[in-house]
Amino acid sequence: FVNRTVEYLKDAKDYSPFNMANSITETEQLIKNIRTTDQIQYSAIKKENLAKFQLEYGGEPIIFDLASGKMFTDKKHEYFDNNFWKRETKNESNVHLAASDKEFMMHFINGTYNLDTAALSNLFYSNDLATSDKKMFSNNTSNHLRLFWNGEEQNPRNRIVGISFLDQKPILYTPDRYYMSGYGAEKHLYFQKELRTYKFEQFDLKYNRPDIILERLGYADSALVGAYHSAYLKRLKKMGFTEKMLEDDFHLPEIEIENFEELPTLHDQGSIDIKLKIEDTKYKLDRINVWVNDVAVYGADGISLRDKDVQDYSTALKVDLAKGKNKVQVSVLNQAGAESYKETFEIECSAGKNDPDLYLITIGESEFQQSDFNLTYAAKDAKDIAALFDKSKAYGEVKTKTLVNQEVTKENVLGLKSFLAEADINDEVMIFIAGHGVLDANLDYFFATYDMDFQQPQNKGLAYEDLEGLLDGIKPLKKTLMIDACHSGEIDKDEVELAEVDAQEDGDVQFRAVGNTASPKLGMQNTSELTKSLFTDLRKGTGATVISSAGGMEFAMEGDDWSNGLFTYCFIKGIKSKAADYDKNGEIWLSEIKRYVSEQVTELSNGKQQPTSRIENQVVDFRVW
């Protein structure tokens, strides 16, 4: 736990072996509260996203969809036909079923893990842990559980923190379900709620609380705990939430996929129809959101219901599917701004083209009406990227639109959306832009067009929202925006203030800097980077990955040694030299080129320019070369 936990645990005075199972089963009361898979004898078989459990004592089989946690109950469904399971199925010892209050529910399934918070919550009864000191205990369970005991904590239920390793990544958690990782281990978690399971992201905002974990461990000082709490609050603000909205009794609308049990796991059509039942007992409905692989297929704003003026609504929606795996999610928002839990199902689609087309837009601006701001290589960057992908063998066809210099007007750029509208759901879209990035007096970002007034960039400049809007609501799920310009990374307006640009050249290197820049506010603690290191960014936006050549307070470089912008130079080099092919499989994927460019730009700029992602699709990765 670099910079997180270990350094605060090194002074623990004792480390004792501890058998949690023996302690838990000491009393009859605890036995009533805890049911484990060891008490249930069953056989399990798995097929695609389905699992079938047959109890040893007979009775009807229990069939679940592993993606959503829903149990199938219609005995007429094909899943209850034994012939269905005879085709391409296999026995699965790691598909688990848990029992609680004599009812069956989904457990942590197939690569996920059971962090048994119910068992953990009762451990403070154990005499083995009765001490006023801080100790660390361990047992020999399969998930390598360790327990941290803080006897100085006044509330007995807050004295224990468990630590397990999920996929060899550490995660700390408490009896009341708070957890901390920072290493991606939380992605292996599912939450149970009323016989349903939900993936971690639906509860991560509430329960991913490093500040609570550190406070309960008792080793971190109050300043560090305070910094972690500030990072948590900043995350909530970025997501549009408050702590009040995460309380257990906070009112939420509800959405149900009525034909869920009729949905196939394999599908040979390019779309599927879903029937939705939506209701809210308190507020009127606002909009429906639909995602496929974390891409907002009806646009980031979803389908408006405001004109319906209703609290309950039923509808059927057509959802286009990409070839391969599709994770489909739907939710509803009410007019108070609260969002339902997301209903999820996964479906494998066999329809669609094998070789995608690439729809490529490259934009480069070296010459401006206000010629004092001219650059040397930005237009060349756009032309070089277009020429590079014209030689690619990874696509069925590469379709390119390039705008440079006088062609780069706001009207021309926004008009390119009609070109992207021609793309198929299985195609890929890439937008590359190079030139000046400018901050206005409100610290809002604008990309400089040919005729933009650099003193009033909001008039004819392209706002970041304009650029992102080109990718919103189009059919392709695989889409990325790359910006080789100053300040193209995200800025936290709470932590920075306007400053004047104090340098535009450094030897042979020119910075694509003009107008205002941003600098940290005096005395302001920067929590943005801490937030990034602690939490997965759950924002979906349009579903596109946005790669920025420089941080929000940084300048982008260009120079004669590279004959390009530094970011563009590294991108082209990574592909041409195949150095970005980290796994040496003959293909370069978006995640690989993103990693390569970030490492190379940071190294060649001596840390002055560090590429970042404004937003990143956590589900979609795709081949770019």
RODO-577011 format. One record per residue (C-alpha): x, y, z; residue in one letter. Coordinates in steps of 0.5 Angstrom, whole numbers, padded with zeros to 4 digits, always signed. Layout:
REM residues N
XYZa/...
REM end
This chain:
REM residues 625
+0000+0000+0000f/+0005+0005-0002v/+0002+0012+0000n/-0004+0009+0003r/-0004+0004+0009t/+0003+0000+0010v/+0007+0006+0013e/+0001+0007+0018y/+0001-0001+0020l/+0008-0002+0021k/+0008+0000+0028d/+0003-0005+0030a/+0005-0008+0037k/+0002-0015+0035d/+0001-0020+0030y/-0003-0026+0032s/-0006-0032+0028p/-0013-0033+0028f/-0018-0038+0026n/-0024-0033+0024m/-0029-0039+0023a/-0028-0042+0030n/-0030-0036+0033s/-0036-0035+0029i/-0039-0041+0030t/-0038-0041+0038e/-0045-0039+0039t/-0052-0041+0037e/-0054-0034+0035q/-0048-0033+0030l/-0050-0039+0027i/-0057-0036+0026k/-0054-0030+0022n/-0049-0033+0018i/-0050-0038+0012r/-0044-0040+0008t/-0043-0045+0002t/-0040-0050+0006d/-0047-0051+0009q/-0050-0052+0002i/-0049-0058-0002q/-0050-0057-0010y/-0048-0058-0017s/-0047-0052-0021a/-0046-0052-0029i/-0045-0045-0033k/-0046-0043-0040k/-0044-0036-0043e/-0047-0032-0037n/-0052-0037-0034l/-0051-0041-0028a/-0055-0047-0026k/-0055-0050-0019f/-0058-0057-0017q/-0059-0058-0010l/-0057-0065-0007e/-0064-0066-0004y/-0067-0065-0011g/-0073-0060-0013g/-0073-0055-0018e/-0066-0053-0021p/-0064-0045-0019i/-0062-0041-0026i/-0059-0034-0025f/-0056-0029-0030d/-0049-0028-0028l/-0049-0021-0031a/-0055-0018-0027s/-0056-0023-0021g/-0063-0024-0023k/-0066-0031-0022m/-0071-0034-0028f/-0078-0037-0025t/-0082-0038-0031d/-0081-0046-0031k/-0083-0046-0039k/-0077-0042-0041h/-0072-0046-0045e/-0067-0045-0039y/-0071-0050-0035f/-0070-0055-0041d/-0065-0060-0040n/-0063-0061-0047n/-0061-0053-0047f/-0055-0055-0042w/-0053-0061-0046k/-0050-0056-0051r/-0043-0053-0049e/-0044-0053-0042t/-0038-0055-0037k/-0038-0056-0029n/-0036-0050-0025e/-0034-0051-0018s/-0032-0043-0017n/-0040-0041-0019v/-0042-0040-0012h/-0049-0040-0009l/-0050-0037-0002a/-0057-0038+0003a/-0059-0033+0008s/-0066-0033+0011d/-0068-0040+0007k/-0068-0036+0001e/-0063-0036-0005f/-0059-0031-0007m/-0053-0029-0012m/-0046-0029-0009h/-0040-0027-0012f/-0039-0031-0018i/-0034-0033-0023n/-0028-0029-0021g/-0031-0025-0016t/-0030-0026-0009y/-0034-0026-0002n/-0032-0021+0003l/-0037-0023+0008d/-0038-0017+0012t/-0044-0020+0016a/-0039-0025+0019a/-0034-0019+0020l/-0039-0015+0024s/-0040-0020+0029n/-0032-0021+0031l/-0032-0016+0036f/-0036-0021+0041y/-0030-0026+0040s/-0025-0026+0047n/-0019-0027+0042d/-0020-0020+0040l/-0021-0017+0047a/-0016-0012+0047t/-0015-0004+0048s/-0009-0004+0044d/-0008-0005+0036k/-0007-0012+0033k/-0007-0015+0027m/-0010-0022+0026f/-0010-0027+0021s/-0013-0034+0019n/-0012-0039+0013n/-0018-0038+0009t/-0018-0038+0001s/-0018-0031+0000n/-0012-0030+0005h/-0016-0025+0010l/-0012-0021+0015r/-0016-0017+0021l/-0014-0011+0024f/-0016-0009+0031w/-0017-0002+0034n/-0018-0003+0041g/-0018+0004+0042e/-0024+0006+0038e/-0030+0007+0042q/-0035+0004+0038n/-0034-0004+0038p/-0037-0005+0031r/-0032+0000+0028n/-0026-0003+0031r/-0025-0008+0026i/-0022-0007+0019v/-0021-0014+0014g/-0016-0014+0009i/-0017-0019+0003s/-0013-0020-0004f/-0018-0020-0010l/-0014-0022-0016d/-0008-0021-0012q/-0010-0014-0011k/-0011-0011-0004p/-0017-0009-0001i/-0019-0007+0006l/-0026-0007+0008y/-0031-0006+0014t/-0037-0010+0017p/-0041-0004+0015d/-0039-0005+0008r/-0034+0001+0007y/-0028-0001+0003y/-0021+0002+0000m/-0017-0001-0005s/-0014+0004-0010g/-0011-0002-0014y/-0017-0003-0018g/-0019-0009-0014a/-0026-0006-0013e/-0028-0008-0020k/-0028-0015-0017h/-0034-0014-0012l/-0041-0015-0013y/-0047-0012-0008f/-0053-0016-0006q/-0059-0012-0005k/-0066-0016-0004e/-0064-0022-0008l/-0061-0018-0013r/-0053-0017-0015t/-0050-0010-0018y/-0043-0009-0020k/-0039-0005-0016f/-0040+0002-0019e/-0047+0003-0017q/-0045+0003-0010f/-0038+0005-0010d/-0040+0013-0009l/-0042+0011-0002k/-0038+0005+0000y/-0031+0007-0003n/-0029+0011+0003r/-0021+0011+0004p/-0022+0016+0009d/-0026+0012+0014i/-0022+0006+0013i/-0016+0010+0015l/-0019+0013+0021e/-0022+0006+0024r/-0015+0003+0023l/-0012+0009+0028g/-0005+0010+0025y/-0006+0015+0020a/-0006+0023+0023d/-0012+0027+0022s/-0009+0031+0017a/-0009+0025+0012l/-0016+0023+0014v/-0018+0030+0012g/-0014+0030+0006a/-0018+0023+0004y/-0025+0026+0006h/-0024+0032+0002s/-0022+0028-0004a/-0028+0024-0003y/-0032+0030-0003l/-0029+0032-0009k/-0031+0026-0013r/-0038+0027-0011l/-0038+0034-0013k/-0035+0032-0020k/-0041+0026-0021m/-0046+0031-0019g/-0048+0028-0012f/-0048+0030-0005t/-0047+0026+0002e/-0055+0027+0003k/-0057+0023-0004m/-0053+0017-0002l/-0057+0016+0005e/-0060+0009+0006d/-0067+0013+0006d/-0066+0017+0000f/-0072+0016-0005h/-0070+0013-0012l/-0074+0012-0018p/-0075+0004-0020e/-0074+0001-0027i/-0075-0006-0029e/-0074-0010-0036i/-0080-0013-0036e/-0078-0018-0042n/-0072-0020-0038f/-0073-0027-0038e/-0074-0027-0045e/-0068-0024-0047l/-0063-0029-0050p/-0055-0030-0048t/-0053-0031-0056l/-0057-0027-0061h/-0056-0027-0069d/-0059-0020-0070q/-0056-0013-0070g/-0061-0010-0065s/-0066-0013-0059i/-0072-0010-0056d/-0073-0009-0049i/-0079-0007-0045k/-0079-0002-0039l/-0083-0001-0034k/-0082+0005-0030i/-0085+0009-0024e/-0083+0014-0018d/-0088+0014-0012t/-0086+0021-0011k/-0083+0025-0017y/-0085+0026-0024k/-0080+0022-0029l/-0075+0026-0032d/-0071+0021-0037r/-0069+0014-0039i/-0061+0013-0040n/-0059+0007-0044v/-0052+0004-0045w/-0048-0001-0049v/-0041-0002-0046n/-0041+0004-0042d/-0043+0008-0049v/-0050+0012-0048a/-0053+0010-0055v/-0059+0015-0054y/-0054+0021-0053g/-0051+0023-0046a/-0058+0026-0044d/-0062+0020-0046g/-0069+0020-0048i/-0073+0026-0045s/-0080+0024-0041l/-0081+0031-0039r/-0086+0032-0044d/-0090+0026-0041k/-0091+0029-0034d/-0092+0022-0031v/-0089+0018-0025q/-0090+0012-0028d/-0089+0010-0036y/-0088+0004-0040s/-0085+0003-0047t/-0081-0001-0051a/-0074+0001-0054l/-0070-0002-0059k/-0062-0003-0057v/-0057-0004-0063d/-0052-0009-0061l/-0044-0009-0063a/-0041-0016-0066k/-0039-0019-0060g/-0040-0018-0052k/-0045-0013-0050n/-0046-0010-0043k/-0053-0007-0044v/-0055-0002-0038q/-0062+0002-0037v/-0063+0007-0031s/-0069+0012-0030v/-0068+0019-0027l/-0073+0023-0024n/-0074+0031-0024q/-0071+0031-0017a/-0064+0029-0020g/-0064+0022-0017a/-0062+0016-0021e/-0065+0009-0020s/-0061+0003-0020y/-0058+0001-0027k/-0061-0006-0029e/-0056-0010-0033t/-0056-0016-0038f/-0050-0018-0042e/-0051-0021-0049i/-0047-0024-0055e/-0048-0022-0062c/-0046-0026-0068s/-0049-0021-0073a/-0044-0015-0076g/-0038-0014-0080k/-0032-0017-0078n/-0027-0012-0081d/-0029-0005-0078p/-0028+0002-0082d/-0025+0007-0079l/-0028+0014-0079y/-0022+0019-0078l/-0022+0027-0077i/-0016+0030-0077t/-0016+0038-0075i/-0009+0042-0075g/-0009+0050-0074e/-0002+0053-0075s/-0005+0060-0079e/-0009+0065-0076f/-0013+0071-0078q/-0009+0074-0072q/-0002+0072-0074s/+0002+0073-0068d/-0001+0067-0065f/+0001+0062-0071n/+0005+0056-0070l/+0009+0051-0074t/+0007+0044-0074y/+0000+0044-0072a/-0003+0043-0079a/+0003+0038-0081k/+0001+0034-0075d/-0006+0033-0078a/-0004+0031-0085k/+0001+0026-0082d/-0004+0023-0077i/-0008+0022-0084a/-0003+0020-0088a/-0001+0015-0082l/-0008+0011-0082f/-0008+0011-0089d/-0003+0006-0089k/-0007+0002-0084s/-0009-0006-0085k/-0013-0006-0079a/-0019-0003-0082y/-0024-0005-0088g/-0023+0002-0090e/-0021+0008-0088v/-0025+0014-0089k/-0022+0021-0087t/-0024+0028-0087k/-0018+0033-0086t/-0019+0041-0084l/-0013+0045-0084v/-0011+0053-0083n/-0017+0057-0086q/-0021+0051-0086e/-0022+0050-0079v/-0028+0055-0077t/-0033+0053-0072k/-0038+0052-0077e/-0034+0047-0081n/-0032+0043-0075v/-0039+0042-0072l/-0041+0040-0079g/-0037+0034-0079l/-0042+0030-0075k/-0046+0029-0081s/-0040+0025-0084f/-0039+0021-0077l/-0047+0019-0077a/-0045+0015-0083e/-0041+0010-0079a/-0044+0003-0077d/-0044+0001-0069i/-0038-0004-0071n/-0034+0002-0074d/-0029+0006-0070e/-0028+0013-0070v/-0022+0018-0068m/-0022+0025-0068i/-0015+0028-0068f/-0014+0036-0067i/-0008+0040-0066a/-0007+0047-0065g/-0008+0052-0059h/-0012+0051-0053g/-0014+0057-0050v/-0017+0059-0043l/-0022+0064-0042d/-0023+0069-0036a/-0028+0063-0033n/-0022+0058-0034l/-0027+0054-0039d/-0023+0051-0045y/-0023+0053-0052f/-0020+0050-0058f/-0017+0056-0063a/-0021+0056-0070t/-0018+0060-0075y/-0022+0066-0074d/-0023+0066-0067m/-0021+0073-0063d/-0016+0070-0058f/-0018+0076-0053q/-0026+0073-0053q/-0025+0066-0055p/-0032+0064-0053q/-0034+0068-0059n/-0032+0063-0065k/-0027+0058-0061g/-0029+0051-0060l/-0031+0049-0053a/-0029+0043-0050y/-0037+0041-0050e/-0037+0042-0058d/-0031+0037-0059l/-0034+0032-0055e/-0041+0033-0058g/-0039+0031-0064l/-0038+0024-0061l/-0045+0024-0058d/-0050+0020-0060g/-0047+0017-0066i/-0047+0009-0067k/-0040+0007-0066p/-0038+0004-0059l/-0031+0005-0061k/-0029+0012-0061k/-0024+0017-0058t/-0022+0024-0058l/-0014+0026-0058m/-0012+0033-0057i/-0005+0036-0058d/-0006+0043-0055a/-0004+0047-0049c/-0009+0046-0043h/-0013+0040-0046s/-0013+0036-0039g/-0018+0037-0034e/-0018+0043-0030i/-0021+0043-0023d/-0023+0051-0022k/-0024+0050-0014d/-0016+0049-0014e/-0013+0054-0019v/-0014+0061-0021e/-0012+0065-0028l/-0005+0067-0029a/-0001+0070-0035e/+0003+0066-0040v/+0010+0067-0038d/+0014+0063-0043a/+0013+0061-0050q/+0019+0058-0052e/+0025+0054-0049d/+0031+0054-0054g/+0028+0050-0060d/+0022+0048-0057v/+0016+0052-0058q/+0010+0052-0053f/+0003+0052-0056r/+0001+0057-0051a/-0003+0064-0051v/-0007+0068-0047g/-0009+0066-0040n/-0006+0060-0036t/-0008+0057-0030a/-0004+0056-0023s/-0005+0053-0016p/-0009+0058-0012k/-0004+0060-0006l/-0005+0055+0000g/-0010+0051-0004m/-0009+0043-0002q/-0009+0040-0009n/-0014+0034-0008t/-0015+0033-0015s/-0009+0028-0016e/-0011+0024-0010l/-0018+0023-0012t/-0015+0020-0019k/-0011+0016-0015s/-0016+0013-0010l/-0022+0012-0014f/-0024+0010-0021t/-0028+0015-0025d/-0035+0013-0026l/-0037+0018-0031r/-0039+0015-0037k/-0040+0022-0041g/-0041+0020-0049t/-0037+0013-0048g/-0031+0016-0052a/-0024+0016-0049t/-0021+0023-0049v/-0014+0023-0049i/-0011+0030-0048s/-0003+0032-0049s/-0002+0036-0043a/-0005+0037-0036g/-0010+0043-0035g/-0005+0047-0033m/+0001+0045-0038e/+0003+0047-0044f/+0004+0043-0051a/+0010+0043-0054m/+0013+0043-0061e/+0020+0043-0064g/+0024+0042-0070d/+0027+0036-0067d/+0021+0032-0068w/+0018+0036-0074s/+0011+0035-0070n/+0008+0037-0064g/+0011+0032-0058l/+0005+0028-0057f/+0004+0027-0064t/+0011+0025-0065y/+0011+0020-0060c/+0004+0017-0063f/+0007+0016-0070i/+0013+0014-0067k/+0010+0009-0063g/+0006+0006-0068i/+0011+0006-0074k/+0017+0003-0069s/+0012-0002-0066k/+0014+0000-0060a/+0007+0001-0057a/+0006-0006-0058d/+0007-0008-0051y/+0005-0015-0051d/+0008-0017-0058k/+0002-0020-0061n/+0003-0016-0068g/-0003-0011-0066e/-0003-0004-0062i/-0009-0003-0058w/-0012+0004-0055l/-0010+0002-0048s/-0003+0001-0051e/-0002+0007-0055i/-0004+0011-0049k/+0001+0008-0045r/+0006+0009-0050y/+0005+0016-0051v/+0004+0018-0044s/+0011+0015-0042e/+0015+0018-0048q/+0012+0025-0048v/+0013+0025-0040t/+0020+0023-0041e/+0022+0027-0047l/+0019+0034-0044s/+0023+0032-0037n/+0016+0032-0034g/+0014+0039-0036k/+0008+0036-0041q/+0004+0030-0038q/-0001+0027-0043p/-0008+0025-0039t/-0015+0022-0040s/-0020+0027-0039r/-0025+0021-0039i/-0024+0014-0041e/-0029+0008-0042n/-0027+0003-0037q/-0030-0002-0042v/-0028-0001-0049v/-0021-0002-0051d/-0020-0003-0059f/-0015-0004-0064r/-0012+0002-0067v/-0007-0001-0071w/
REM end
